[in-house]
Amino acid sequence: MSVSRRVIHHGLYFAVLGPLIGVLFLVLYIFFAKEPLVLLVIIQVLPLFLLLSITTGAIPALLTGVMVACLPEKIGSQKNYRCLAGGIGGVVITEIYCAVIVHIKGMASSELFENILSGDSLVVRIIPALLAGVVMSRIITRLPGLDNSCWKTDSLS
């Protein structure tokens, strides 16, 4: 499998599924760490919550997918190292992305967007990014689109 095809495959899957996995873990975190009544409020605004998570998480997830696709064969061929690199990369890329957006005042004009990107909600960004990076790095070789005949030569199988 060519590197460009692997980059496109991983990047798109990470961008589509990564924010959704992050939302799932964030909802579970809110349910178990906070009062369960807060979950009722989130369920009422779930479409807005999903849209906000996709708009803030798709680009970092895409970049994390590209990073995982470009891992050297020594790291990418071992699932544990790939998951570790995906999780750390997800957190670092998300934090850099959020720092850039906060400094661009035009994109962070709404109060809700600024609250999510502020330092007070660090856990709201780090936990979903870490878990989505780890989960996506673990399941990426099982998702359709990779050429099965190339899995033995693919550094990510």
MDAnalysis code that builds the backbone (N, CA, C; Angstrom):
import MDAnalysis as mda
import numpy as np

u = mda.Universe.empty(471, n_residues=157, atom_resindex=np.repeat(np.arange(157), 3), trajectory=True)
u.add_TopologyAttr("name", ["N", "CA", "C"] * 157)
u.add_TopologyAttr("resid", np.arange(1, 158))
u.add_TopologyAttr("resname", ["MET", "SER", "VAL", "SER", "ARG", "ARG", "VAL", "ILE", "HIS", "HIS", "GLY", "LEU", "TYR", "PHE", "ALA", "VAL", "LEU", "GLY", "PRO", "LEU", "ILE", "GLY", "VAL", "LEU", "PHE", "LEU", "VAL", "LEU", "TYR", "ILE", "PHE", "PHE", "ALA", "LYS", "GLU", "PRO", "LEU", "VAL", "LEU", "LEU", "VAL", "ILE", "ILE", "GLN", "VAL", "LEU", "PRO", "LEU", "PHE", "LEU", "LEU", "LEU", "SER", "ILE", "THR", "THR", "GLY", "ALA", "ILE", "PRO", "ALA", "LEU", "LEU", "THR", "GLY", "VAL", "MET", "VAL", "ALA", "CYS", "LEU", "PRO", "GLU", "LYS", "ILE", "GLY", "SER", "GLN", "LYS", "ASN", "TYR", "ARG", "CYS", "LEU", "ALA", "GLY", "GLY", "ILE", "GLY", "GLY", "VAL", "VAL", "ILE", "THR", "GLU", "ILE", "TYR", "CYS", "ALA", "VAL", "ILE", "VAL", "HIS", "ILE", "LYS", "GLY", "MET", "ALA", "SER", "SER", "GLU", "LEU", "PHE", "GLU", "ASN", "ILE", "LEU", "SER", "GLY", "ASP", "SER", "LEU", "VAL", "VAL", "ARG", "ILE", "ILE", "PRO", "ALA", "LEU", "LEU", "ALA", "GLY", "VAL", "VAL", "MET", "SER", "ARG", "ILE", "ILE", "THR", "ARG", "LEU", "PRO", "GLY", "LEU", "ASP", "ASN", "SER", "CYS", "TRP", "LYS", "THR", "ASP", "SER", "LEU", "SER"])
u.atoms.positions = np.array([
    [0.844, -1.168, 0.000],
    [0.000, 0.000, 0.000],
    [0.890, 1.232, 0.000],
    [0.556, 2.174, -0.844],
    [1.358, 3.386, -0.926],
    [1.142, 4.248, 0.316],
    [2.128, 5.046, 0.613],
    [2.058, 5.900, 1.799],
    [0.942, 6.926, 1.640],
    [0.764, 7.468, 0.442],
    [-0.284, 8.470, 0.257],
    [-1.676, 7.875, 0.469],
    [-1.895, 6.649, 0.032],
    [-3.193, 6.011, 0.251],
    [-3.403, 5.742, 1.737],
    [-2.367, 5.335, 2.436],
    [-2.472, 5.082, 3.867],
    [-2.737, 6.385, 4.621],
    [-2.105, 7.476, 4.201],
    [-2.323, 8.776, 4.838],
    [-3.770, 9.216, 4.653],
    [-4.298, 9.073, 3.444],
    [-5.685, 9.453, 3.184],
    [-6.634, 8.572, 3.981],
    [-6.393, 7.271, 3.966],
    [-7.237, 6.315, 4.696],
    [-7.266, 6.632, 6.187],
    [-6.111, 6.745, 6.789],
    [-6.044, 6.991, 8.224],
    [-6.592, 8.369, 8.583],
    [-6.217, 9.374, 7.806],
    [-6.663, 10.732, 8.092],
    [-8.172, 10.873, 8.052],
    [-8.807, 10.315, 7.030],
    [-10.261, 10.436, 6.922],
    [-10.979, 9.647, 8.010],
    [-10.522, 8.448, 8.296],
    [-11.164, 7.674, 9.366],
    [-10.991, 8.365, 10.718],
    [-9.812, 8.878, 10.986],
    [-9.597, 9.591, 12.244],
    [-10.499, 10.822, 12.314],
    [-10.610, 11.580, 11.207],
    [-11.404, 12.806, 11.211],
    [-12.886, 12.527, 11.397],
    [-13.381, 11.417, 10.856],
    [-14.803, 11.108, 10.963],
    [-15.125, 10.441, 12.303],
    [-14.350, 9.449, 12.697],
    [-14.687, 8.665, 13.886],
    [-14.058, 9.199, 15.171],
    [-12.940, 9.874, 15.072],
    [-12.244, 10.357, 16.269],
    [-13.079, 11.275, 17.141],
    [-13.681, 12.346, 16.597],
    [-14.515, 13.210, 17.443],
    [-15.724, 12.481, 18.035],
    [-16.277, 11.536, 17.306],
    [-17.426, 10.793, 17.838],
    [-17.015, 9.905, 19.009],
    [-15.845, 9.290, 18.923],
    [-15.335, 8.490, 20.046],
    [-15.038, 9.407, 21.231],
    [-14.492, 10.582, 20.946],
    [-14.244, 11.554, 22.014],
    [-15.521, 11.988, 22.707],
    [-16.591, 12.198, 21.953],
    [-17.880, 12.576, 22.545],
    [-18.419, 11.443, 23.413],
    [-18.292, 10.224, 22.941],
    [-18.761, 9.076, 23.720],
    [-18.056, 9.007, 25.073],
    [-16.740, 9.136, 25.065],
    [-15.998, 9.094, 26.321],
    [-16.294, 10.314, 27.197],
    [-16.499, 11.466, 26.583],
    [-16.803, 12.663, 27.353],
    [-18.170, 12.546, 28.024],
    [-19.153, 12.000, 27.323],
    [-20.477, 11.794, 27.915],
    [-20.387, 10.802, 29.079],
    [-19.605, 9.731, 28.906],
    [-19.417, 8.767, 29.999],
    [-18.702, 9.411, 31.187],
    [-17.720, 10.257, 30.910],
    [-17.011, 10.964, 31.981],
    [-17.970, 11.866, 32.751],
    [-18.797, 12.605, 32.033],
    [-19.754, 13.497, 32.693],
    [-20.754, 12.691, 33.513],
    [-21.175, 11.567, 32.969],
    [-22.156, 10.745, 33.672],
    [-21.592, 10.187, 34.978],
    [-20.359, 9.717, 34.965],
    [-19.803, 9.084, 36.159],
    [-19.107, 10.068, 37.101],
    [-18.526, 11.134, 36.582],
    [-17.780, 12.062, 37.424],
    [-18.654, 13.179, 37.981],
    [-19.651, 13.562, 37.246],
    [-20.536, 14.646, 37.672],
    [-21.872, 14.048, 38.091],
    [-22.814, 14.898, 38.282],
    [-24.158, 14.429, 38.584],
    [-24.798, 13.874, 37.322],
    [-25.545, 12.788, 37.439],
    [-26.214, 12.242, 36.257],
    [-27.226, 13.200, 35.637],
    [-27.692, 14.178, 36.410],
    [-28.643, 15.141, 35.862],
    [-28.002, 16.031, 34.808],
    [-26.695, 16.237, 34.907],
    [-25.991, 17.026, 33.893],
    [-26.068, 16.324, 32.544],
    [-26.097, 15.003, 32.562],
    [-26.208, 14.231, 31.329],
    [-27.528, 14.511, 30.624],
    [-28.591, 14.745, 31.378],
    [-29.882, 15.073, 30.766],
    [-29.804, 16.381, 29.992],
    [-29.067, 17.333, 30.521],
    [-28.894, 18.608, 29.817],
    [-28.109, 18.388, 28.532],
    [-27.079, 17.560, 28.594],
    [-26.263, 17.293, 27.404],
    [-27.075, 16.544, 26.350],
    [-27.910, 15.608, 26.782],
    [-28.734, 14.861, 25.820],
    [-29.701, 15.796, 25.118],
    [-30.183, 16.818, 25.814],
    [-31.101, 17.773, 25.201],
    [-30.424, 18.589, 24.113],
    [-29.143, 18.856, 24.276],
    [-28.410, 19.653, 23.289],
    [-27.388, 18.794, 22.539],
    [-27.654, 17.490, 22.433],
    [-26.694, 16.566, 21.819],
    [-26.341, 16.939, 20.376],
    [-27.306, 17.339, 19.526],
    [-26.897, 17.731, 18.165],
    [-25.902, 18.893, 18.153],
    [-26.130, 19.887, 19.001],
    [-25.191, 21.012, 19.093],
    [-23.855, 20.548, 19.662],
    [-23.916, 19.664, 20.639],
    [-22.706, 19.108, 21.264],
    [-21.880, 18.335, 20.243],
    [-22.542, 17.513, 19.423],
    [-21.839, 16.761, 18.376],
    [-21.243, 17.699, 17.332],
    [-22.003, 18.704, 16.914],
    [-21.505, 19.660, 15.927],
    [-20.289, 20.409, 16.464],
    [-20.362, 20.809, 17.716],
    [-19.245, 21.527, 18.323],
    [-18.020, 20.632, 18.453],
    [-18.238, 19.365, 18.797],
    [-17.091, 18.452, 18.923],
    [-16.466, 18.152, 17.571],
    [-17.294, 18.059, 16.537],
    [-16.745, 17.799, 15.208],
    [-16.001, 19.024, 14.679],
    [-16.536, 20.228, 14.922],
    [-15.849, 21.420, 14.428],
    [-14.537, 21.676, 15.159],
    [-14.484, 21.322, 16.450],
    [-13.226, 21.535, 17.172],
    [-12.298, 20.335, 17.096],
    [-12.816, 19.143, 16.757],
    [-12.001, 17.945, 16.806],
    [-11.631, 17.316, 15.485],
    [-12.283, 17.719, 14.390],
    [-12.022, 17.047, 13.111],
    [-10.617, 17.332, 12.581],
    [-10.193, 18.567, 12.658],
    [-8.867, 18.902, 12.121],
    [-7.743, 18.281, 12.967],
    [-7.796, 18.372, 14.309],
    [-6.767, 17.657, 15.076],
    [-6.810, 16.144, 14.851],
    [-8.011, 15.581, 14.705],
    [-8.112, 14.139, 14.462],
    [-7.527, 13.781, 13.098],
    [-7.778, 14.604, 12.099],
    [-7.209, 14.384, 10.768],
    [-5.690, 14.408, 10.831],
    [-5.146, 15.392, 11.524],
    [-3.688, 15.496, 11.650],
    [-3.102, 14.339, 12.456],
    [-3.839, 13.869, 13.468],
    [-3.382, 12.709, 14.224],
    [-3.372, 11.465, 13.347],
    [-4.401, 11.313, 12.505],
    [-4.437, 10.186, 11.577],
    [-3.276, 10.216, 10.596],
    [-2.950, 11.383, 10.104],
    [-1.801, 11.518, 9.201],
    [-0.516, 11.176, 9.939],
    [-0.409, 11.621, 11.199],
    [0.781, 11.298, 11.983],
    [0.914, 9.793, 12.195],
    [-0.190, 9.123, 12.528],
    [-0.154, 7.673, 12.739],
    [0.195, 6.949, 11.441],
    [-0.307, 7.451, 10.313],
    [-0.004, 6.825, 9.026],
    [1.468, 6.963, 8.664],
    [2.107, 8.007, 9.141],
    [3.504, 8.257, 8.794],
    [4.497, 7.739, 9.833],
    [4.009, 6.960, 10.793],
    [4.924, 6.401, 11.788],
    [5.933, 5.473, 11.114],
    [7.165, 5.453, 11.626],
    [8.145, 4.507, 11.080],
    [7.695, 3.064, 11.308],
    [8.193, 2.169, 10.497],
    [7.761, 0.774, 10.554],
    [8.018, 0.146, 11.915],
    [9.110, 0.518, 12.565],
    [9.437, -0.055, 13.869],
    [8.363, 0.265, 14.910],
    [7.833, 1.463, 14.867],
    [6.800, 1.872, 15.826],
    [5.419, 1.456, 15.333],
    [5.147, 1.678, 14.063],
    [3.811, 1.430, 13.521],
    [3.422, -0.023, 13.454],
    [4.374, -0.909, 13.421],
    [4.042, -2.327, 13.301],
    [3.649, -2.949, 14.637],
    [3.948, -2.313, 15.737],
    [3.578, -2.835, 17.052],
    [2.385, -2.054, 17.592],
    [1.307, -2.770, 17.896],
    [0.047, -2.125, 18.267],
    [0.174, -1.253, 19.511],
    [0.916, -1.705, 20.505],
    [1.032, -0.917, 21.736],
    [1.738, 0.410, 21.500],
    [2.826, 0.377, 20.743],
    [3.541, 1.617, 20.441],
    [2.712, 2.532, 19.548],
    [1.965, 1.942, 18.597],
    [1.102, 2.733, 17.723],
    [0.012, 3.421, 18.542],
    [-0.574, 2.701, 19.513],
    [-1.607, 3.290, 20.368],
    [-1.035, 4.398, 21.248],
    [0.144, 4.166, 21.801],
    [0.797, 5.181, 22.621],
    [1.096, 6.435, 21.799],
    [1.634, 6.242, 20.606],
    [1.931, 7.382, 19.736],
    [0.649, 8.096, 19.309],
    [-0.406, 7.339, 19.018],
    [-1.683, 7.947, 18.627],
    [-2.302, 8.751, 19.757],
    [-2.244, 8.239, 20.975],
    [-2.797, 8.960, 22.118],
    [-2.029, 10.231, 22.437],
    [-0.712, 10.109, 22.500],
    [0.114, 11.288, 22.780],
    [0.000, 12.302, 21.649],
    [0.027, 11.805, 20.418],
    [-0.116, 12.707, 19.271],
    [-1.464, 13.406, 19.259],
    [-2.522, 12.684, 19.621],
    [-3.851, 13.294, 19.669],
    [-3.915, 14.440, 20.664],
    [-3.328, 14.237, 21.839],
    [-3.339, 15.279, 22.867],
    [-2.508, 16.481, 22.429],
    [-1.303, 16.224, 21.948],
    [-0.406, 17.326, 21.563],
    [-0.988, 18.120, 20.398],
    [-1.474, 17.433, 19.390],
    [-2.031, 18.121, 18.223],
    [-3.283, 18.898, 18.610],
    [-4.128, 18.332, 19.463],
    [-5.343, 19.037, 19.896],
    [-4.990, 20.301, 20.678],
    [-4.023, 20.207, 21.557],
    [-3.634, 21.379, 22.345],
    [-3.017, 22.473, 21.466],
    [-2.191, 22.086, 20.510],
    [-1.611, 23.079, 19.599],
    [-2.704, 23.728, 18.770],
    [-3.638, 22.915, 18.273],
    [-4.753, 23.429, 17.472],
    [-5.603, 24.407, 18.290],
    [-5.919, 24.053, 19.531],
    [-6.732, 24.928, 20.374],
    [-5.991, 26.222, 20.713],
    [-4.688, 26.137, 20.927],
    [-3.908, 27.345, 21.203],
    [-3.900, 28.280, 19.999],
    [-3.812, 27.711, 18.809],
    [-3.837, 28.536, 17.599],
    [-5.200, 29.198, 17.433],
    [-6.271, 28.463, 17.678],
    [-7.617, 29.020, 17.528],
    [-7.874, 30.118, 18.552],
    [-7.406, 29.938, 19.777],
    [-7.612, 30.969, 20.793],
    [-6.913, 32.259, 20.389],
    [-5.761, 32.152, 19.743],
    [-5.040, 33.352, 19.328],
    [-5.625, 33.991, 18.077],
    [-6.408, 33.256, 17.343],
    [-7.112, 33.844, 16.199],
    [-8.474, 34.291, 16.711],
    [-8.615, 35.548, 16.976],
    [-9.823, 36.051, 17.639],
    [-11.073, 35.900, 16.779],
    [-10.967, 35.915, 15.500],
    [-12.140, 35.795, 14.640],
    [-12.823, 34.453, 14.759],
    [-12.045, 33.374, 14.949],
    [-12.635, 32.037, 15.026],
    [-13.203, 31.748, 16.414],
    [-12.705, 32.398, 17.430],
    [-13.173, 32.143, 18.785],
    [-14.048, 33.295, 19.262],
    [-14.977, 33.717, 18.426],
    [-15.776, 34.879, 18.766],
    [-16.939, 34.550, 19.694],
    [-17.508, 33.366, 19.596],
    [-18.647, 33.049, 20.453],
    [-18.169, 32.697, 21.858],
    [-19.003, 32.999, 22.836],
    [-18.640, 32.759, 24.227],
    [-18.529, 31.272, 24.541],
    [-19.415, 30.465, 23.956],
    [-19.382, 29.024, 24.177],
    [-18.086, 28.421, 23.646],
    [-17.673, 28.868, 22.454],
    [-16.454, 28.358, 21.847],
    [-15.240, 28.741, 22.682],
    [-15.218, 29.972, 23.202],
    [-14.104, 30.413, 24.034],
    [-14.041, 29.636, 25.346],
    [-15.204, 29.300, 25.921],
    [-15.218, 28.536, 27.174],
    [-14.665, 27.140, 26.973],
    [-14.976, 26.517, 25.844],
    [-14.486, 25.168, 25.585],
    [-12.978, 25.180, 25.351],
    [-12.473, 26.219, 24.730],
    [-11.055, 26.283, 24.425],
    [-10.225, 26.901, 25.542],
    [-10.858, 27.357, 26.620],
    [-10.099, 27.982, 27.700],
    [-9.350, 26.921, 28.511],
    [-8.437, 27.371, 29.333],
    [-7.652, 26.457, 30.148],
    [-8.463, 25.762, 31.230],
    [-9.632, 26.324, 31.584],
    [-10.457, 25.720, 32.625],
    [-10.993, 24.358, 32.197],
    [-11.193, 24.166, 30.929],
    [-11.765, 22.907, 30.448],
    [-10.694, 22.020, 29.815],
    [-9.536, 22.018, 30.426],
    [-8.422, 21.233, 29.900],
    [-8.757, 19.749, 29.854],
    [-9.425, 19.251, 30.875],
    [-9.783, 17.835, 30.934],
    [-10.794, 17.488, 29.837],
    [-11.617, 18.435, 29.454],
    [-12.618, 18.202, 28.419],
    [-11.953, 18.028, 27.057],
    [-10.767, 18.552, 26.901],
    [-10.040, 18.376, 25.644],
    [-9.081, 17.201, 25.703],
    [-8.367, 17.044, 26.808],
    [-7.298, 16.045, 26.875],
    [-7.843, 14.621, 26.912],
    [-8.826, 14.347, 27.763],
    [-9.331, 12.977, 27.887],
    [-9.923, 12.470, 26.568],
    [-10.823, 13.220, 25.909],
    [-11.335, 12.710, 24.630],
    [-10.253, 12.571, 23.568],
    [-9.307, 13.504, 23.518],
    [-8.244, 13.412, 22.517],
    [-7.353, 12.208, 22.769],
    [-7.018, 11.967, 24.022],
    [-6.178, 10.823, 24.369],
    [-6.882, 9.509, 24.048],
    [-8.108, 9.365, 24.504],
    [-8.823, 8.107, 24.291],
    [-9.177, 7.884, 22.832],
    [-9.572, 8.941, 22.128],
    [-9.872, 8.785, 20.702],
    [-8.616, 8.418, 19.923],
    [-7.477, 9.024, 20.272],
    [-6.229, 8.672, 19.604],
    [-5.820, 7.236, 19.839],
    [-5.986, 6.766, 21.070],
    [-5.626, 5.383, 21.394],
    [-6.572, 4.406, 20.701],
    [-7.885, 4.649, 20.806],
    [-8.864, 3.730, 20.207],
    [-8.731, 3.695, 18.691],
    [-8.609, 4.848, 18.079],
    [-8.499, 4.875, 16.614],
    [-7.195, 4.233, 16.149],
    [-6.118, 4.437, 16.883],
    [-4.852, 3.790, 16.512],
    [-4.951, 2.280, 16.635],
    [-5.751, 1.822, 17.566],
    [-5.928, 0.382, 17.766],
    [-6.781, -0.250, 16.665],
    [-7.859, 0.435, 16.245],
    [-8.804, -0.183, 15.299],
    [-8.563, 0.205, 13.846],
    [-7.627, 1.090, 13.575],
    [-7.479, 1.622, 12.212],
    [-7.132, 0.539, 11.198],
    [-6.379, -0.465, 11.584],
    [-6.015, -1.497, 10.621],
    [-7.161, -2.463, 10.370],
    [-8.191, -2.429, 11.173],
    [-9.352, -3.304, 10.993],
    [-10.450, -2.657, 10.147],
    [-10.383, -1.369, 9.923],
    [-11.421, -0.665, 9.172],
    [-11.267, -0.929, 7.678],
    [-12.386, -0.933, 6.950],
    [-12.300, -1.218, 5.511],
    [-11.536, -0.131, 4.764],
    [-10.936, -0.537, 3.676],
    [-10.208, 0.408, 2.842],
    [-8.743, 0.073, 2.695],
    [-8.190, -0.651, 3.654],
    [-6.809, -1.098, 3.523],
    [-6.778, -2.328, 2.633],
    [-5.772, -2.428, 1.828],
    [-5.617, -3.585, 0.944],
    [-5.141, -4.771, 1.776],
    [-5.972, -5.810, 1.872],
    [-5.642, -6.968, 2.717],
    [-4.371, -7.674, 2.279],
    [-4.072, -7.658, 0.991],
    [-2.867, -8.340, 0.532],
    [-1.604, -7.598, 0.954],
    [-1.730, -6.339, 1.318],
    [-0.566, -5.546, 1.703],
    [-0.399, -5.446, 3.209],
    [-1.239, -6.114, 4.002],
    [-1.123, -5.991, 5.446],
    [0.202, -6.487, 5.964],
    [0.793, -7.481, 5.314],
    [2.078, -7.984, 5.798],
    [3.200, -6.996, 5.528],
    [3.069, -6.212, 4.459],
    [4.097, -5.227, 4.163],
    [3.743, -3.859, 4.720],
    [2.495, -3.678, 5.161],
    [2.067, -2.404, 5.720],
    [2.670, -2.243, 7.102],
    [3.208, -1.069, 7.379],
    [3.838, -0.860, 8.674],
    [2.817, -0.721, 9.792],
    [1.546, -0.640, 9.453],
    [0.532, -0.438, 10.473],
    [-0.292, -1.674, 10.741],
    [0.039, -2.807, 10.177],
    [-0.780, -3.999, 10.419],
    [-0.322, -4.750, 11.641],
])
